Amino acid sequence: MADKVRVGIVGATVTPGGSGWGANAHVPALQALPDYELRAVCTAHEDTAKASAEKFGAPLAFHDMKEMVSHPDVDAIAVVVRVPWHKELVMAAIDAGKPVCCEWPLGADLADATAMADAAKKAGVATLVGLQARSDPAVMYARDLVANGEIGEIVTANLSVIVNAIPVRGDGRIWQGIRKNGANPMTIPGGHSIDALCHILGEFSEVSARVTTRIEMWKHAVTGDDFPVDAPDTVTAAGVLQSGAEVAYQVASVPQNASGTRMEIYGRKGTLVLTSNSVNIGPSTLHMAVGEAAMAEVTPPDSYRLIPADMAAGPGRNVGQAYARFAETLRNGSGPAPDFADAIQRHALIDAMERSHREGKVIKLS
């Protein structure tokens, strides 16, 4: 790997109404890390591409994705756009033979995600998927505490993900109310949180779930029109991990007073509790007790912080942690960063929950 990986990002746009995840999370992460250089920005229009590149200090601006992925001064591609556009843009990067980072969800469904993962594997392209929760220091530390037997064999775990509904939305987010677009409470806050649990405890062997839409109407923030919603906003599931541990899992989008994410892990020797407003953004807080001792906060050692010490907390924090882990993959050919194969596991679990509800039965996972 060269001294710096020169990244071209599609989806980091400066807009009058406030920029999105690409500008607020990926750009600061890339700018803070010594292994990376933000080399290029690609947006849908020439004027916004130039304005965004100037704002972020990128020397290259493109409004044609094919031109960016083929440019010799761009080493890797970051795709941070609406989920339905992921497949086309990721495939362009793969066809150009460039390492590619794609935000989560990887695809609008399991089939799209599988097509991208298969193409990347065939091309021998390194991949990173935006499952940033597993790069949160508290999640990383919890995984090691469990693996080292600090709380003993895991008996059961509870995961609750309660988020605020946003029933009034403009064009930038109202598309998420359409189920086929694949971006909803089940896949995003739920997907990040259940991925963190699986990263800590291992994968599911079977799952049974109810998947429903409880808030069925939004309003368009500009037009005031009603917007029918069919995207799932409530999940209630029970499952068994490959280890034999039982898991209870809930996702809910509620009108007000959402409590965030709470993960309780009960072992034969002790207990871990992880809490966060948003586990993929962080920071998460970890409490532990062994035996009958009172729960007490445990702080991850400094070795779990992979980003520069002066990098501010915010959306870029865990994204930066993930990019730092991906740098190891680019240097050595493998590393701990979540890749498209990990994304397929998570998509498969979400798909199993949907099938369980639809078919009214327990779904076995391989």
N, C-alpha and C positions, 0 to 999 in steps of 0.2 A: 504494500500500500504506500502511496506517496505520502509526503509530509502531511498534507491535508486532503480530505475527500471533498471534491468540489460538487456541491449539490445543486440541482435544479429543482425548484418546487412549483407545483401547479396547484393553485388554490389559495395562495397567500395574497389577498387583494385588499388594498386600502379602499374603503367605501365610506361615503358620507354618513351612513347610519351606524358606523362602527364595524370594525373588521372582525373576522371570524377566527376559528380555531387555528387555521394555518398561520395567520399573522400574529395571533396572541400566544400561541404555544410553540409551534415548530420553529418559527423564525428566531425568537429569543433563545431557544435551546441550541440551535445551530450556531448562532452568533457567540454563545458563551463557551462552547466546547473547543478545545485546542485541536482536536482531530478533524474538524470540519470547517469548510468555507461555504457560505451561501453565495453561489456563483451566478445563479440565474433564477428568474421568476417568469412564470407563464400564466397569463390570464386570457380570457376570451376575446379581449379587444386590445388593439395596439396602444391606445391612450392609457388604459388602466394598467397595462403591463409596464409601460415606461414609468408611470407614476409610482407603482408599487416597487419596482426595482430601485428607483431613486430613494424612496422612503426607507427601504431596508438595506441600502448600500450594496446591492448586487450589481455587478458590472454588465450583466446581460439581461435583456428583456425579450420575451417571445409572446406571440399570440397564436402560434401554431405549435402544438405539442410535438409533432413529428420533427420539426426543426430543432427543438430543444433536446430531445432524446438523442438526436444524431450529432449534436455539436461536440467536437473533440475536447472542448474545455469543460464539459459536464461529465463527471464520473458516475454520479448516482442520481436517482430520481425520487422525489417525495410526492406522493399523490394525496392531497388533502382537500377533496371536493365532496359534493353530495354522493351518497352511496351508489345511486343508480349509474353514475358516471365512472365508478372505479374500474370496472372491467376493461373498458375501451382504453383508458389511459395507462393502466398497469400493463396491458398487453403490448402497448406501444413501447414501453420501457423494456419489457422482456425481449421483444423482437429486435431491439437495438443492442441487446446483450448487456444492459446496465443494471447494476444492483438497484433494487426498488424497495422503498418504504411506502406502505399503504395504510391509511387510517382504518380503524375498526368501526363498523363491521367491514370485513374484507369484501364481501359481496352482498347483494340484496337478498340472496338465499344461498343454500348449501351448494346448489349446482353451479352458480356463478363463481363462488369461492373455490370450488374444486377445480374448475377449468383454469383459473389463474394459478393455483398451486401446482397443477400438473404441468402447465406450460413453463413455469419457472424451474421446476425440477428437471424437465427435459432439456432446457437451455443451459442448465448449470448456473443460474443466476442467484446470487445471494438475496434474501428477502428479510424484511422487517415488517411486522404488523403492529398496529397501534393499540395493543393491549398493554397500556402503560401501568396498570395497577400492579402487575407482577414485578415491576421495577421500583415500586415505592419501597423505601428503606424498611418501613415497618412490616410490609408483606414479606420482603426478602428475609428479614430477621425471624419472623414468625415461622417461615418455612424451615429455617435452620434449627430453630428451637424444637420443632416437632420432629425433624429428622434425627436430631441428637438425643431424642428420648426425654427431653426435659419435663414433659407432662405425661409421659407414658403412652401406652397404646391408646389410640383415639377410639372413644366409644360412640360419641354422637356430636353433631354440629348443627347450629341454627344460623341461618343467614337471612337477614331482613334488609330489604332495599326499598325505602319509602321516599319518593321524590315528589316535588311539587308539580302538579299539572299546570300547563301553560295554555289555557283555553282561548286566548286571544293572540294570534300570530300574524305576521306579515309574510310576504312571499319568501323571505329567507328561511322560514322554518315551517310554514304551514304544510308543505309537501310531506312532512314526517307523519301526518295523520293518515296517509295512504299505506296500507299494509304492505303492498308489493314493493314499496321503496326500501323496506328493510331497516329503517332507522326509527326506533321507538323505545319506550321504557324497557321492554323485554330484551332488546338486543344491545342497547347502549348502557344505561346504568346497570341493568341486570346482567348484561354480557360481561362487562368489566368486573363486576363483583363476583359472579360465579367463577370467572376465570381466576381471580385471586384465590378463592377457596380451593379450586382444583390445583392451583400452583402450590399451595401450602400442604394439601392433604392427599392429592392424587385424584384420578379420574373416577367417574361414575361407572358402575357396572349395569345399573338399571335405574329407571326413573318413571314416575307416574305424575301427571300434571293436569291442572286446569289452566287454560289460557283464554282470557276474556277481554272485552273492551267495556269498561264501565262508564267512561265519559265519551259519549258517542257524537257530540257536536261541539265544534269550535266556532269562533268568529274570526273573520278576516279583519286584521287591524286597520286596514286602509278602507276597504269597501263596506265593512260592517256586515257582509253577507254571512249566512250560516255555512259552515263547512262540515259535511258529514265525515265522521272518523271511523275507520275499521281497523286501525293499527292496534295491536294488543297493548293494554296498559296495566293489566293485572295478571300475575302468575302465582299460583299456589302449587308447590311441588313437594314430593317426598321421594327420596332416592337412597340407594345403597352404593357406597364407594367400593372400589376394587379391594380395599383393605377390610371391608366388612362394616365399616362405620356407617351409621344411619345419618341422613341429612334431611332437615326441614328447610325449605326455601320459599321466600315470599318476595315478590316485586309488586309494588302498587304505586300508581300515580294518583295523588290525592289533592283535593281542592286547596288545602292550606295546612300549615304546621307539619310539614314533612320532617321526619326524624333522621333522614340520611341512611347510612349503611352501618349495620351492626352485625359482626360475625362472632359467634360464641363457639369455642372449640373445647370440648370436655374430654380429658384423658383420664386414665386410671390413676395417675399421680397428681394431676393438676389441671388448671384451666387457663386458656388464653381468650381474651376479648379484644377485638380490633374494631375501632369506630372511626368514621369519617363522614364528612358531608358529601364527598364524592371521592370514591376510592381511587379512581384513575387520575384525578387531579391532585389529591392529597392536600395537606399532609394527613396521614392516618396516625391514630394514637393506639398504642398497644398496652394492655394490662395483663398481668400474669399472677397466678397464685399457685403454690405447690402445697398439697395437703390441705390442712384446715387454715392455713395462713390467709390473711386478708389480701384482697386484690390490690396490687400496686403497679403503678406505671413503670414500664421498662423502656429504656431508650436504646434504639439501635446504635451499636458502636460506629465510630466515624468511618470505619472501613466500608460500611454500606452506602455511604454517600459518594457517588461517582461523578457528580457535577462539581464545578468550582465552588469553593466555600462562599464566595461573594455573590453567587447567583441568587436572586430574590425568589422567594416562594411565589407560586402562582401557577397558571396553566402550563408553563414551560418546564416546570420542575421535574415531573416524572417523565415527560417526553424527553428531556435531556438525559435522564437516567437510562432510558431505553436506547437512545442514540449512542451513549457511552458504551453500553454493552454490545451494540451492533458494530462498533469500531473493532472490537475483538474478533468478531466474525469476519470482517473485511481483511483484518491482518492475518488471521490464522486459518481461515476456511471454516471455522465453527466457533460457537460461543453461546452464551446463555440468553441472548436476546430472543424474544418470541418471533417465530417466522411463520410463513404461510401454512406449514404443516400444523403448527399450534392453532392457527386460525380455523383450520378444518375441524379439529377436535371440538372447538367451541361452537362452531356452526352446527356440527353434528348433534351436540347436546341440545342446543336450542331447537333444532329440527325434531329431535326425539320428543321434547316436551310438547311441541305443536301436534305431532302425530298421536301422542298419548291422549291429548284432549279430544282430538278429532275421532280417534278410533275407540276411545274409552277403555284403554288397557295399559298395562305396564309395558314399557319398551326396554328391551335389552340392548346394551351398547357393547360393541366389541372392544 
